Amino acid sequence: MATLAQLNAMIDRWDEQDDARRIRSRPRTIGEYFAAEQPLLAPLPGEPFDAGRPFTLRVDRYSQISVRTNCYSVPVRFIGRTVRAILHASELIVYDGRDEVARHERLIAKGGTRLALDHYLEALVRKLGALPGATAPDQARSAGRFAPVHDAWWVAARKAHGERDGTRALIEVQLLSRHLPHEHLVVGLAAALRAGALTADAVALEARKAAEADTTDRSSRNRLRLTARRGRL
């Protein structure tokens, strides 16, 4: 398994498959026995129990915190400040007071670094030349958050506007991801690239069109399902 999330998903599938298993010659499956037992179980506590390990940490000049030999990024506005981090079995969550400011999949090996490109965008706007060699875009590519269409649009934007302004346009596009779903932003980038529209405003317009079309499609599918259900009744 490449990630803990994939391992957990595989274990969930095993659990589902195990529901259909019978133990020796017993008349019911494991899932059937549990369905009979479940109503007899005591309810869960009203207050959830947090099994994570807390840390109070200072954000370094690279906008990172160090947790058990591994480094994780937080937004650059927290450089020099103290934040609270909760380390869980599969993820790390970082808080400023009660507000969640970062969430990362936990690194298991020692000496690793996990960076989110979004955490560095404000700094990259001021230092545009740092983006091509930065580690955060590479990790975003590996995670599927910086798709090939991002690179293609960036190449076209630099060709049209020059290295500096083309890179600034890409960062403005990345800032849109804070307000637009990733899948709609990718569609918007592809549409803008086809049209030769190499500005963040054009990408935002195409992404919103994709979002509206998606909403319309979902509404149509829901109406069709409702009509089919009524027909069966």
Buried (B, 14 or more C-beta within 10 A) or exposed (E): EEEBEEEEEEEEEEEEEEEEEEEEEEEEBBBBBEEEEEEEEEEEEEEEEEEBEEBEBEBEEBBBBBBEEBBBBBBBBBBEEEBBBBBEEEBBBBBBEEEEBBEBBBBEEEEEBBBBBBBBBBBBBEEBEEBEEBEBBEBBBEEEBBBEBBEEBBEBBBEEBEEEBBBBBBBBBBBBBEEBEEEBBBBBBBBBBEEEBBBBEBBBBBBBBBBEEBEEEEEEEEEEEEEEEEEEE
